[in-house]
Amino acid sequence: MKTTKLMRIAMVVLAMTFAVSMASAQAINSGAQPIALNATLAESLTLTLSANAVNFTLAAGSAANPGSTNITATTAWTLKPGRTAVGVYAYFANFTAALTDGAGNNIPSSAFFISDNGGASTALTSSVAFGGANAGYQMANVAITGANKTSSRTDVMAFNINLTGGTLPQLPAATYTGTLNIQAQATP
Protein backbone atom coordinates (compact mmCIF):
# COMPACT_ATOMS: atom_id res chain seq x y z
CA MET A 1 0.00 0.00 0.00
CA LYS A 2 2.85 2.31 0.71
CA THR A 3 4.23 1.68 -2.76
CA THR A 4 0.85 2.39 -4.32
CA LYS A 5 0.56 5.61 -2.41
CA LEU A 6 4.07 6.64 -3.48
CA MET A 7 3.24 5.85 -7.08
CA ARG A 8 0.09 7.95 -6.90
CA ILE A 9 2.05 10.86 -5.47
CA ALA A 10 4.70 10.44 -8.14
CA MET A 11 2.01 10.38 -10.85
CA VAL A 12 0.39 13.54 -9.47
CA VAL A 13 3.78 15.31 -9.30
CA LEU A 14 4.56 14.17 -12.84
CA ALA A 15 1.17 15.34 -14.11
CA MET A 16 1.63 18.74 -12.39
CA THR A 17 5.13 19.08 -13.85
CA PHE A 18 3.76 18.27 -17.32
CA ALA A 19 0.89 20.77 -16.89
CA VAL A 20 3.33 23.48 -15.77
CA SER A 21 5.63 22.81 -18.74
CA MET A 22 2.60 22.90 -21.10
CA ALA A 23 1.49 26.21 -19.64
CA SER A 24 4.95 27.68 -20.21
CA ALA A 25 4.87 26.45 -23.86
CA GLN A 26 1.85 28.68 -24.64
CA ALA A 27 2.49 31.44 -27.30
CA ILE A 28 3.06 35.01 -26.25
CA ASN A 29 2.21 37.82 -28.71
CA SER A 30 3.46 41.36 -29.12
CA GLY A 31 1.11 44.21 -29.93
CA ALA A 32 0.28 44.70 -33.65
CA GLN A 33 2.27 47.42 -35.41
CA PRO A 34 0.45 48.96 -38.42
CA ILE A 35 2.00 49.84 -41.78
CA ALA A 36 0.13 52.51 -43.79
CA LEU A 37 -0.06 51.67 -47.49
CA ASN A 38 -0.50 54.31 -50.21
CA ALA A 39 -0.73 53.46 -53.92
CA THR A 40 -1.14 56.12 -56.61
CA LEU A 41 -2.10 55.50 -60.21
CA ALA A 42 -1.39 58.78 -61.99
CA GLU A 43 -3.76 60.17 -64.59
CA SER A 44 -2.17 60.06 -68.04
CA LEU A 45 -2.93 60.79 -71.67
CA THR A 46 -0.34 59.98 -74.34
CA LEU A 47 -0.26 60.07 -78.12
CA THR A 48 2.48 58.41 -80.14
CA LEU A 49 3.04 58.43 -83.90
CA SER A 50 4.46 55.62 -86.04
CA ALA A 51 6.47 58.20 -88.03
CA ASN A 52 6.91 61.96 -88.06
CA ALA A 53 7.32 62.83 -91.73
CA VAL A 54 5.26 62.45 -94.92
CA ASN A 55 6.44 63.47 -98.38
CA PHE A 56 4.26 64.54 -101.30
CA THR A 57 5.06 64.66 -105.01
CA LEU A 58 2.73 67.41 -106.24
CA ALA A 59 1.23 67.64 -109.72
CA ALA A 60 -0.05 71.12 -110.68
CA GLY A 61 -3.85 71.27 -110.78
CA SER A 62 -4.27 67.66 -109.59
CA ALA A 63 -6.75 66.57 -106.93
CA ALA A 64 -4.76 63.41 -106.20
CA ASN A 65 -1.43 64.10 -104.48
CA PRO A 66 -1.23 61.33 -101.87
CA GLY A 67 1.30 61.24 -99.08
CA SER A 68 4.22 58.82 -99.24
CA THR A 69 3.09 56.87 -96.18
CA ASN A 70 0.25 56.47 -93.74
CA ILE A 71 0.87 57.43 -90.12
CA THR A 72 -0.62 55.59 -87.17
CA ALA A 73 -1.49 57.61 -84.07
CA THR A 74 -1.95 55.58 -80.89
CA THR A 75 -3.71 57.39 -78.06
CA ALA A 76 -3.67 55.78 -74.60
CA TRP A 77 -5.20 57.02 -71.38
CA THR A 78 -5.76 56.35 -67.70
CA LEU A 79 -8.25 58.92 -66.44
CA LYS A 80 -9.68 60.09 -63.15
CA PRO A 81 -13.43 60.02 -62.52
CA GLY A 82 -15.16 63.06 -64.00
CA ARG A 83 -13.53 62.85 -67.44
CA THR A 84 -16.26 62.51 -70.06
CA ALA A 85 -14.47 62.27 -73.42
CA VAL A 86 -11.15 61.89 -75.20
CA GLY A 87 -10.78 63.80 -78.46
CA VAL A 88 -8.06 63.28 -81.07
CA TYR A 89 -7.32 66.25 -83.31
CA ALA A 90 -5.26 67.06 -86.40
CA TYR A 91 -4.53 70.73 -86.96
CA PHE A 92 -2.36 73.43 -88.48
CA ALA A 93 -1.40 76.67 -86.76
CA ASN A 94 -2.72 78.70 -89.71
CA PHE A 95 -5.58 78.15 -92.18
CA THR A 96 -4.07 80.10 -95.08
CA ALA A 97 -0.55 78.72 -94.88
CA ALA A 98 -0.65 75.06 -93.86
CA LEU A 99 2.30 74.55 -96.21
CA THR A 100 4.40 77.37 -97.61
CA ASP A 101 7.39 77.90 -99.86
CA GLY A 102 8.55 80.83 -97.70
CA ALA A 103 8.13 83.27 -100.61
CA GLY A 104 4.42 83.96 -100.13
CA ASN A 105 3.07 80.96 -102.01
CA ASN A 106 0.91 78.87 -99.72
CA ILE A 107 -1.23 75.74 -99.63
CA PRO A 108 -4.17 76.32 -97.25
CA SER A 109 -5.45 73.74 -94.76
CA SER A 110 -8.60 73.44 -96.91
CA ALA A 111 -6.45 71.71 -99.58
CA PHE A 112 -5.02 69.21 -97.08
CA PHE A 113 -7.07 66.04 -96.55
CA ILE A 114 -6.95 63.18 -94.05
CA SER A 115 -8.66 59.82 -94.35
CA ASP A 116 -8.87 58.39 -90.83
CA ASN A 117 -9.08 54.60 -90.49
CA GLY A 118 -10.13 54.23 -94.13
CA GLY A 119 -13.01 56.70 -93.85
CA ALA A 120 -13.87 59.58 -96.13
CA SER A 121 -11.09 62.02 -96.93
CA THR A 122 -11.75 65.23 -94.98
CA ALA A 123 -10.21 68.70 -95.38
CA LEU A 124 -8.83 70.46 -92.30
CA THR A 125 -11.37 73.29 -92.23
CA SER A 126 -12.86 73.08 -88.73
CA SER A 127 -12.03 75.08 -85.64
CA VAL A 128 -10.99 72.51 -83.05
CA ALA A 129 -9.55 72.56 -79.52
CA PHE A 130 -6.08 73.43 -80.85
CA GLY A 131 -4.49 75.36 -83.71
CA GLY A 132 -5.74 78.09 -85.99
CA ALA A 133 -9.34 78.92 -86.75
CA ASN A 134 -10.77 76.73 -89.54
CA ALA A 135 -7.50 74.76 -89.72
CA GLY A 136 -8.33 71.48 -88.00
CA TYR A 137 -10.15 68.18 -88.00
CA GLN A 138 -11.44 66.11 -85.08
CA MET A 139 -10.63 62.48 -85.86
CA ALA A 140 -12.21 60.99 -82.74
CA ASN A 141 -14.44 61.76 -79.81
CA VAL A 142 -14.50 58.79 -77.43
CA ALA A 143 -17.12 58.95 -74.66
CA ILE A 144 -15.56 57.91 -71.34
CA THR A 145 -17.51 55.54 -69.11
CA GLY A 146 -16.60 53.38 -66.16
CA ALA A 147 -15.66 50.63 -68.62
CA ASN A 148 -12.97 52.63 -70.48
CA LYS A 149 -11.29 54.88 -67.89
CA THR A 150 -8.12 53.06 -68.96
CA SER A 151 -8.07 52.34 -72.68
CA SER A 152 -6.56 53.27 -76.04
CA ARG A 153 -7.45 53.85 -79.67
CA THR A 154 -5.59 53.79 -82.96
CA ASP A 155 -6.03 56.17 -85.88
CA VAL A 156 -4.43 55.25 -89.21
CA MET A 157 -4.16 58.45 -91.26
CA ALA A 158 -3.74 58.66 -95.03
CA PHE A 159 -2.98 62.11 -96.47
CA ASN A 160 -3.70 63.93 -99.72
CA ILE A 161 -3.19 67.46 -101.05
CA ASN A 162 -5.80 68.69 -103.54
CA LEU A 163 -4.44 71.41 -105.85
CA THR A 164 -7.63 72.07 -107.85
CA GLY A 165 -9.30 74.96 -105.99
CA GLY A 166 -8.84 78.75 -106.19
CA THR A 167 -5.31 79.78 -107.14
CA LEU A 168 -3.79 76.39 -106.31
CA PRO A 169 -3.49 75.25 -109.95
CA GLN A 170 -1.18 78.28 -110.44
CA LEU A 171 1.29 77.46 -107.64
CA PRO A 172 4.88 77.86 -108.79
CA ALA A 173 7.33 74.98 -108.67
CA ALA A 174 8.89 75.04 -105.18
CA THR A 175 9.33 73.01 -102.04
CA TYR A 176 6.39 73.56 -99.69
CA THR A 177 6.79 72.74 -96.02
CA GLY A 178 4.47 72.77 -93.07
CA THR A 179 3.74 71.14 -89.73
CA LEU A 180 0.65 69.06 -89.08
CA ASN A 181 0.02 68.53 -85.37
CA ILE A 182 -1.83 65.55 -83.88
CA GLN A 183 -2.98 66.01 -80.28
CA ALA A 184 -5.37 64.38 -77.81
CA GLN A 185 -7.43 66.00 -75.07
CA ALA A 186 -9.41 64.52 -72.17
CA THR A 187 -12.29 66.77 -71.18
CA PRO A 188 -14.24 67.01 -67.93
C-alpha positions as CSV (number, residue, x, y, z in Angstrom):
1,M,0.0,0.0,0.0
2,K,2.8,2.3,0.7
3,T,4.2,1.7,-2.8
4,T,0.9,2.4,-4.3
5,K,0.6,5.6,-2.4
6,L,4.1,6.6,-3.5
7,M,3.2,5.9,-7.1
8,R,0.1,7.9,-6.9
9,I,2.0,10.9,-5.5
10,A,4.7,10.4,-8.1
11,M,2.0,10.4,-10.8
12,V,0.4,13.5,-9.5
13,V,3.8,15.3,-9.3
14,L,4.6,14.2,-12.8
15,A,1.2,15.3,-14.1
16,M,1.6,18.7,-12.4
17,T,5.1,19.1,-13.9
18,F,3.8,18.3,-17.3
19,A,0.9,20.8,-16.9
20,V,3.3,23.5,-15.8
21,S,5.6,22.8,-18.7
22,M,2.6,22.9,-21.1
23,A,1.5,26.2,-19.6
24,S,4.9,27.7,-20.2
25,A,4.9,26.5,-23.9
26,Q,1.9,28.7,-24.6
27,A,2.5,31.4,-27.3
28,I,3.1,35.0,-26.2
29,N,2.2,37.8,-28.7
30,S,3.5,41.4,-29.1
31,G,1.1,44.2,-29.9
32,A,0.3,44.7,-33.6
33,Q,2.3,47.4,-35.4
34,P,0.4,49.0,-38.4
35,I,2.0,49.8,-41.8
36,A,0.1,52.5,-43.8
37,L,-0.1,51.7,-47.5
38,N,-0.5,54.3,-50.2
39,A,-0.7,53.5,-53.9
40,T,-1.1,56.1,-56.6
41,L,-2.1,55.5,-60.2
42,A,-1.4,58.8,-62.0
43,E,-3.8,60.2,-64.6
44,S,-2.2,60.1,-68.0
45,L,-2.9,60.8,-71.7
46,T,-0.3,60.0,-74.3
47,L,-0.3,60.1,-78.1
48,T,2.5,58.4,-80.1
49,L,3.0,58.4,-83.9
50,S,4.5,55.6,-86.0
51,A,6.5,58.2,-88.0
52,N,6.9,62.0,-88.1
53,A,7.3,62.8,-91.7
54,V,5.3,62.4,-94.9
55,N,6.4,63.5,-98.4
56,F,4.3,64.5,-101.3
57,T,5.1,64.7,-105.0
58,L,2.7,67.4,-106.2
59,A,1.2,67.6,-109.7
60,A,-0.1,71.1,-110.7
61,G,-3.9,71.3,-110.8
62,S,-4.3,67.7,-109.6
63,A,-6.8,66.6,-106.9
64,A,-4.8,63.4,-106.2
65,N,-1.4,64.1,-104.5
66,P,-1.2,61.3,-101.9
67,G,1.3,61.2,-99.1
68,S,4.2,58.8,-99.2
69,T,3.1,56.9,-96.2
70,N,0.2,56.5,-93.7
71,I,0.9,57.4,-90.1
72,T,-0.6,55.6,-87.2
73,A,-1.5,57.6,-84.1
74,T,-2.0,55.6,-80.9
75,T,-3.7,57.4,-78.1
76,A,-3.7,55.8,-74.6
77,W,-5.2,57.0,-71.4
78,T,-5.8,56.3,-67.7
79,L,-8.2,58.9,-66.4
80,K,-9.7,60.1,-63.2
81,P,-13.4,60.0,-62.5
82,G,-15.2,63.1,-64.0
83,R,-13.5,62.9,-67.4
84,T,-16.3,62.5,-70.1
85,A,-14.5,62.3,-73.4
86,V,-11.1,61.9,-75.2
87,G,-10.8,63.8,-78.5
88,V,-8.1,63.3,-81.1
89,Y,-7.3,66.2,-83.3
90,A,-5.3,67.1,-86.4
91,Y,-4.5,70.7,-87.0
92,F,-2.4,73.4,-88.5
93,A,-1.4,76.7,-86.8
94,N,-2.7,78.7,-89.7
95,F,-5.6,78.2,-92.2
96,T,-4.1,80.1,-95.1
97,A,-0.5,78.7,-94.9
98,A,-0.7,75.1,-93.9
99,L,2.3,74.6,-96.2
100,T,4.4,77.4,-97.6
101,D,7.4,77.9,-99.9
102,G,8.5,80.8,-97.7
103,A,8.1,83.3,-100.6
104,G,4.4,84.0,-100.1
105,N,3.1,81.0,-102.0
106,N,0.9,78.9,-99.7
107,I,-1.2,75.7,-99.6
108,P,-4.2,76.3,-97.2
109,S,-5.4,73.7,-94.8
110,S,-8.6,73.4,-96.9
111,A,-6.4,71.7,-99.6
112,F,-5.0,69.2,-97.1
113,F,-7.1,66.0,-96.6
114,I,-6.9,63.2,-94.1
115,S,-8.7,59.8,-94.4
116,D,-8.9,58.4,-90.8
117,N,-9.1,54.6,-90.5
118,G,-10.1,54.2,-94.1
119,G,-13.0,56.7,-93.9
120,A,-13.9,59.6,-96.1
121,S,-11.1,62.0,-96.9
122,T,-11.7,65.2,-95.0
123,A,-10.2,68.7,-95.4
124,L,-8.8,70.5,-92.3
125,T,-11.4,73.3,-92.2
126,S,-12.9,73.1,-88.7
127,S,-12.0,75.1,-85.6
128,V,-11.0,72.5,-83.1
129,A,-9.5,72.6,-79.5
130,F,-6.1,73.4,-80.8
131,G,-4.5,75.4,-83.7
132,G,-5.7,78.1,-86.0
133,A,-9.3,78.9,-86.7
134,N,-10.8,76.7,-89.5
135,A,-7.5,74.8,-89.7
136,G,-8.3,71.5,-88.0
137,Y,-10.2,68.2,-88.0
138,Q,-11.4,66.1,-85.1
139,M,-10.6,62.5,-85.9
140,A,-12.2,61.0,-82.7
141,N,-14.4,61.8,-79.8
142,V,-14.5,58.8,-77.4
143,A,-17.1,58.9,-74.7
144,I,-15.6,57.9,-71.3
145,T,-17.5,55.5,-69.1
146,G,-16.6,53.4,-66.2
147,A,-15.7,50.6,-68.6
148,N,-13.0,52.6,-70.5
149,K,-11.3,54.9,-67.9
150,T,-8.1,53.1,-69.0
151,S,-8.1,52.3,-72.7
152,S,-6.6,53.3,-76.0
153,R,-7.4,53.9,-79.7
154,T,-5.6,53.8,-83.0
155,D,-6.0,56.2,-85.9
156,V,-4.4,55.3,-89.2
157,M,-4.2,58.4,-91.3
158,A,-3.7,58.7,-95.0
159,F,-3.0,62.1,-96.5
160,N,-3.7,63.9,-99.7
161,I,-3.2,67.5,-101.1
162,N,-5.8,68.7,-103.5
163,L,-4.4,71.4,-105.9
164,T,-7.6,72.1,-107.9
165,G,-9.3,75.0,-106.0
166,G,-8.8,78.8,-106.2
167,T,-5.3,79.8,-107.1
168,L,-3.8,76.4,-106.3
169,P,-3.5,75.3,-110.0
170,Q,-1.2,78.3,-110.4
171,L,1.3,77.5,-107.6
172,P,4.9,77.9,-108.8
173,A,7.3,75.0,-108.7
174,A,8.9,75.0,-105.2
175,T,9.3,73.0,-102.0
176,Y,6.4,73.6,-99.7
177,T,6.8,72.7,-96.0
178,G,4.5,72.8,-93.1
179,T,3.7,71.1,-89.7
180,L,0.7,69.1,-89.1
181,N,0.0,68.5,-85.4
182,I,-1.8,65.5,-83.9
183,Q,-3.0,66.0,-80.3
184,A,-5.4,64.4,-77.8
185,Q,-7.4,66.0,-75.1
186,A,-9.4,64.5,-72.2
187,T,-12.3,66.8,-71.2
188,P,-14.2,67.0,-67.9
